[in-house]
């Protein structure tokens, strides 16, 4: 292990501790200093997150989606997660729709009903945050019965 000093791609000076063989350390050093410094990487990450949150909020307002509940930070994050879920429903290919309809015994119209059910009734930021790693299949499996019942009531 050794400490190395250098200049990051953003122009800031820094120090990194590297492990391994000397030859590998030189490669790791070059690789590390070819990136932004940790502070600039964090700033870039936060700016990207804020941009995504603002885009999601604008799309939600444009689409007339219900307001989410939770803390301000949770609502911003959950709005982005909700938009990603909406986008994922929109990207379903015909093949994947056929697979889902066969697997869950539902119709393509039911898939749209599930999406609408989630959007209209799931207004807690916690719902989207807790399910942020779920696949669309998990949402369909979890919400299909509620969505079908909800749409029967609405008619």
C-alpha distance (Angstrom), angle and dihedral (degrees) to the residues before:
residue distance angle dihedral
X1 . . .
X2 3.77 . .
X3 3.78 141.0 .
X4 3.80 119.1 -117.2
X5 3.80 129.1 -168.7
X6 3.76 125.6 -151.6
X7 3.76 149.3 134.8
X8 3.80 119.0 -87.4
X9 3.80 122.9 -138.1
X10 3.81 89.1 -99.6
X11 3.81 90.6 58.8
X12 3.79 97.5 -107.9
X13 3.79 120.2 130.7
X14 3.78 119.4 -125.3
X15 3.78 149.4 159.4
X16 3.79 128.4 -126.9
X17 3.77 132.1 -171.7
X18 3.79 112.1 -136.6
X19 3.79 132.6 -170.9
X20 3.77 133.8 -159.5
X21 3.78 136.4 49.2
X22 3.80 118.1 -16.3
X23 3.80 92.4 -113.1
X24 3.79 90.8 51.5
X25 3.80 91.4 46.6
X26 3.81 91.6 58.4
X27 3.80 90.3 53.1
X28 3.82 91.3 46.2
X29 3.81 90.2 48.5
X30 3.81 92.5 52.8
X31 3.77 90.9 46.1
X32 3.81 93.8 48.3
X33 3.79 95.3 48.1
X34 3.82 91.8 46.7
X35 3.84 87.1 69.3
X36 3.78 131.6 69.6
X37 3.80 116.3 -83.5
X38 3.83 116.2 -95.3
X39 3.83 92.6 -101.2
X40 3.81 93.1 50.1
X41 3.84 91.0 45.6
X42 3.81 89.4 52.7
X43 3.80 91.5 47.4
X44 3.82 90.8 48.9
X45 3.81 90.6 49.3
X46 3.81 92.2 50.4
X47 3.82 92.2 47.5
X48 3.81 90.5 50.6
X49 3.80 91.0 48.5
X50 3.82 91.2 49.9
X51 3.81 90.7 48.4
X52 3.81 91.5 51.5
X53 3.82 91.4 46.3
X54 3.83 91.5 50.7
X55 3.82 91.7 48.1
X56 3.80 91.2 49.3
X57 3.82 91.8 48.8
X58 3.82 90.8 49.9
X59 3.81 92.1 49.1
X60 3.81 91.2 47.2
X61 3.80 90.8 52.7
X62 3.81 91.1 45.9
X63 3.82 91.5 50.2
X64 3.82 92.9 43.9
X65 3.79 93.5 -122.6
X66 3.80 119.2 174.0
X67 3.79 117.2 -94.6
X68 3.81 113.9 -100.7
X69 3.78 121.6 -127.1
X70 3.79 127.3 -134.8
X71 3.77 137.4 71.6
X72 3.81 117.2 -30.5
X73 3.79 91.9 -104.9
X74 3.82 92.6 47.4
X75 3.80 92.2 48.8
X76 3.81 92.6 51.6
X77 3.80 92.2 49.1
X78 3.80 94.4 42.6
X79 3.81 91.5 50.1
X80 3.80 88.0 58.0
X81 3.80 91.6 46.6
X82 3.81 91.2 48.3
X83 3.80 90.6 51.1
X84 3.80 90.6 49.7
X85 3.83 88.8 52.7
X86 3.82 91.2 49.5
X87 3.80 89.6 49.2
X88 3.81 90.5 49.0
X89 3.82 90.7 53.3
X90 3.80 87.8 49.8
X91 3.80 92.8 52.1
X92 3.80 95.0 54.7
X93 3.77 108.4 127.9
X94 3.79 121.7 -137.9
X95 3.79 88.6 -109.3
X96 3.81 93.4 53.5
X97 3.80 90.5 46.2
X98 3.82 89.6 54.0
X99 3.80 90.5 48.9
X100 3.81 91.9 49.3
X101 3.79 93.8 46.8
X102 3.79 91.2 50.2
X103 3.81 94.3 44.4
X104 3.81 96.8 48.0
X105 3.81 100.1 29.8
X106 3.80 93.5 -119.6
X107 3.79 135.8 122.3
X108 3.80 129.4 -114.3
X109 3.80 86.7 -107.9
X110 3.82 88.1 56.4
X111 3.81 89.5 56.4
X112 3.81 88.9 57.5
X113 3.79 90.2 45.4
X114 3.80 90.1 53.1
X115 3.80 90.4 51.4
X116 3.82 91.5 49.1
X117 3.80 91.5 45.5
X118 3.79 91.7 53.4
X119 3.80 93.0 46.5
X120 3.81 95.0 47.1
X121 3.80 101.3 39.5
X122 3.80 106.4 28.8
X123 3.79 101.9 76.2
X124 3.80 99.4 146.2
X125 3.79 113.5 104.2
X126 3.80 86.7 -146.1
X127 3.82 90.3 65.4
X128 3.80 93.1 61.5
X129 3.79 95.9 37.4
X130 3.80 93.7 51.0
X131 3.82 90.7 49.5
X132 3.81 98.3 41.7
X133 3.82 93.0 118.2
X134 3.79 96.2 45.5
X135 3.77 122.2 113.3
X136 3.79 120.5 -126.7
X137 3.81 88.3 -105.8
X138 3.80 89.3 62.4
X139 3.82 91.0 53.3
X140 3.80 91.4 49.0
X141 3.78 93.4 47.8
X142 3.80 93.0 45.7
X143 3.80 98.1 44.1
X144 3.83 106.0 30.7
X145 3.82 96.9 95.0
X146 3.79 93.5 45.9
X147 3.80 92.3 45.9
X148 3.79 94.4 50.3
X149 3.81 91.6 47.5
X150 3.81 91.1 46.0
X151 3.79 92.9 52.7
X152 3.82 91.6 48.1
X153 3.84 88.9 54.3
X154 3.80 93.0 47.5
X155 3.82 92.8 54.2
